[in-house]
Amino acid sequence: MHLDLLTALFVFMLATFLGMDIIRRVSRLLHTPLMSLTNAISSIAVVGALILAGEAKDNLSTWLGAVAVFASTTNLVSGYLITDRMLRMFKRREVKKS
Amino acid sequence: MSTATELLYLISAALFILALRWMSQPDTARRAVAAAVTGMALAVGGTLLHPEIVTYKWIAIAAIAGTLLGIPLARVPLTAVPERTGLSQAFGGLAAGLVGIAKYYLWLQSGELTHFRMAVVAGEVILGCLTCTGGLLAAAKLAEWMTTRPVTYRGQNIVSFLLLGVAGTLGVMLTIDPTQSWMFPIIIGLALVFGVLLILPIGGADMPTVISFLNSYAGLSAVAMGFVLENKLLIAAGALDGSSGFVLSIIMCRAMNRSVTNVLFGAFGAVQTAGKVAEQRTVKSATPTDAAELLTNADSVVIIPGYGMAVAQAQHRVRDLYDQLTKRGVDVKFAVHPVAGRMPGHMNVLLAEADIPYDRLVEMDDINPEMPQVGVALVIGANDVVNPAARTDEKSPIYGMPIIDADKAQTVIAIKRSMNPGFAGIDNDLYYAPNTLMLFGDAKQVIGDVVKQLTGEGH
């Protein structure tokens, strides 16, 4: 599917404004998990890397693609796991253990 | 790209937006992770349907290796989250840079390198490479593998921008004539060096801002990749990430009353202001017994944590102290400065780890008007964020930065390892104030001793 430059810029512009608006509403409490979540979302780069590693056009591009898949998967896995780990810790009320 | 893939990408983008929306409150935040994971799974699934993929061998090997590294990286202690974040930004930049490089050579060979493609590839490679080395250097600074002080030299900004300018110019020249492939490796090299130069002059106290900026760059590299690969999902998800990093860095800059350019090029905290003569000033030191007595006799206690608490892993002892004091009817609150710690929200996560209910955490603007009524302000390993010089000393590098007014409390107890200046290297008048008592020692040890005093009383 062909994507023309203007449509691409349009998507970029809308997503940027939407992102700024949503992020402004995030509680300060959650800024660290927010950052690790957006890190994990930016591993969407895996989409480009997968095609490159899978289409196997030549050695160089396959290798670079595979390293890129490796780098993004690392981000993806660690980003989601650590975000979830942090969020589990946020509790509103005391849970009495004793 | 098939319609099925496009549809999956559409749902995936919607899930990412919902995920960020659900991150606004702790109640819904865990749902956010589930939404983002689903979104990513759909995106990957949709991509694997791609007819151009002929072999899954390299994908599988790389994905397994990435998972094997990702799992231990997610288990780092929470004090190491800032450097993990820097590393993750470096990896994000690396992925974008590599895809850009591969695409350039593929298109160069097949003769499909249009002017437009060349321009966006150059953008992607420059952004990706500078994010990669910048993220690595930030991680090294945050983990203290290297000095946390700014590294500066004369004409630094000029050199840095000259480099970026040359890289940009070469990018433009390549766009005009994409076959001049000798320029391409030079662009890569310049971008890699620029990433290092961008982070070198930035001091420890500015790391929360810089780590947010790098988040933004990592997102923008994904956007650039989206332009290269003509992929709307990459553009949308990258833009969400980019704007989130941008918003966070603005919030951090405001919390320090500094402009973005000042943070990036100001070399904050480079040298201790020479104006102050090294006069011998005395501090009053106290014992854990004194501190225990003061704390129990106070009506209200405000605990101000800083990175020192994190380094000492003292958050669980702080929790014990909170329990003991609350049991005695003392009102205990935690005042968290927006830039306390080394990344946005760092202290909140550590206190949450110690099971301290998040409704006891109060933001700076809400606590400051109450400070004069507070019995004891207990400063644990925080330094610059309680330095009254920010209000009073126009010559101080942190002058004008909003601080938590710990000095206005009736009594201040500051726990500190030694009198060495903090991460940013600025001396703190708070420690010499007449109403301040210093408790020297490792925060975990000292608070443990105070708690022992309290439990030893037989309550």
Interface residues (C-beta under 8 A of the other chain):
Chain A: M1 H2 L3 L5 T7 A8 V11 F12 A15 T16 F17 L18 G19 M20 I22 I23 R24 R25 V26 S27 R28 L29 L30 H31 T32 P33 L34 M35 S36 L37 T38 N39 A40 I41 S42 S43 I44 A45 V46 V47 G48 A49 L50 I51 L52 A53 G54 E55 A56 K57 D58 L60 S61 T62 L64 G65 A66 V67 A68 V69 F70 A71 S72 T73 T74 N75 L76 V77 S78 G79 Y80 L81 I82 T83 D84 R85 M86 L87 R88 M89 F90 K91 R92 R93 E94 V95
Chain B: M1 E6 A13 F16 I17 A19 L20 R21 M23 S24 Q25 P26 D27 A29 R30 A32 V33 A36 V37 G39 M40 A43 V44 T47 L48 H50 E52 I53 V54 T55 Y56 W58 I59 I61 A62 A63 A65 G66 T67 L69 G70 I71 L73 A74 R75 V76 L78 V81 R84 T85 S88 Q89 F91 G92 L94 A95 A96 L98 V99 I101 A102 K103 Y105 L106 Q109 F116 I211 S212 N215 A218 G219 S221 A222 V223 M225 G226 F227 V228 L229 E230 N231 K232 L233 L234 I235 A236 A237 G238 A239 L240 D241 G242 S243 S244 G245 F246 V247 L248 I251 V336 P338 M343 P344 G345 H346 N348 V349 A352 E353 D355 P357 Y358 D359 L361 E363
